Amino acid sequence: MDGRVPLSTLLSHALVAFTIEFDNEFEHQMPHRTTNHGSTAGTRHAPWLVSMVMWSNFMQFVGEEGTTIRELQRRLKMSDKNLRSWLARMGEWWGYIVVETKVAGNRSKRTHPDAMVLPTPGGRKAIEIWRTLEGLIENRWRERFGEDLIDHLRETLTAIVSQIDVELPHGLPILGYGLFSSAPEHTQRSVGTAVPAIATLPLAPLLSQALLWFAIEFERDSEMSLAICSNVLRVLTEQGVQVRDLPRLTAVSKEAIAMSLSFLIKRGFAAMKSETTGSRIRMLVLTAKGRSAQGRYRQLMWAIEERWKSRFGEEAVFRLRELLERLEPAALRSPLLRGLEPYSDGWRASIPKFEGLPHYPMVLHRGGFPDGA
């Protein structure tokens, strides 16, 4: 706690920056619709715009000619309930897939395991574009930061992720109640046996798996999620912070802030009050319980990093930190932030520019955008 940025924050900044750059390019190339920011001309039946997580965790496993429910469940390692949620999300909600239904039994509402999950025409177009983007953005980073830095970052992440004995998703999971990010359906894997496969992963999944494992370890020892602690609890004070300032201070959306406040206030970590008597300006004030939790959060962040040194090797963790610090957006003209400039017709061009990046991605059901947008 000597002024350094926590390791999970360094991982988050890199992953969020990569994701936004990926998403900006997808929006630019893909015919789409949005709720609040317009749509591509002549795209009445185009899919709704979503973020990289939807590709990483689901659509990359759907074949262009279709995939059976049975095979998709094998690839995703999901429960029936979770898979149904994803099918509804990517199908009925957003229009990327359709399911050729077969009823499993007269009294069952389950879809038959041999039913086909098929991409819609828009879904096939999205798959075609998504497949090119991880390589495209990684190559941009090589040009921007240097081949050596990105190669060493990949090697270091591979060395660490290959020692995790749990099968983790390629992207961060959608945050649930309390914005917890633990992956309840993870399965064991033999340490070291998957090193060749892990080494072939794109940079974003490597960053994501390292960050998710940090969150899982944190949330085992915390009554509050890493997402809420890193973004909202971190900036609160006993004097209070104006609620309207929280999106700017945390670099996450108003919707993500609202979900965080609901949890913090309900559990007694923070309280809402007016700035002055009769004022309409709302302040979020840290309670004694919240102050204790804030101190615990800071201690636990560094304790986990020390734990990682013992488990993954002190040299590997030191090297990871050193490489990520070289990516840090320490100034407004940093290479990391320069890559986030949206296209002029992109939805991010219509909102205030970044003053920073989330200290943990706020991946919500709204489309999976890393700032909860």
Secondary structure by P-SEA (a helix, b strand, c coil): ccccccaaaaaaaaaaaaaaaaaaaaaaccccccccccccccccccccccccccccccccccccccccaaaaaaaacccaaaaaaaaaaaccccccccccccccccccccccccccccccaaaaaaaaaaaacaaaaaaaaaaaccaaaaaaaaaaaaaaaaaccccccccccccccccccccccbbbbccccaaaaaaaccaaaaaaaaaaaaaaaaaaaccccccccccccccccccccccccccccccccaaaaaaaaaaaaaacccccccccccccbbbbbbcaaaaaaaaaaaaaaaaaaaaaaaaacaaaaaaaaaaaaaacccccccaaaaaaccccccccccccccccccccccccccccccccc
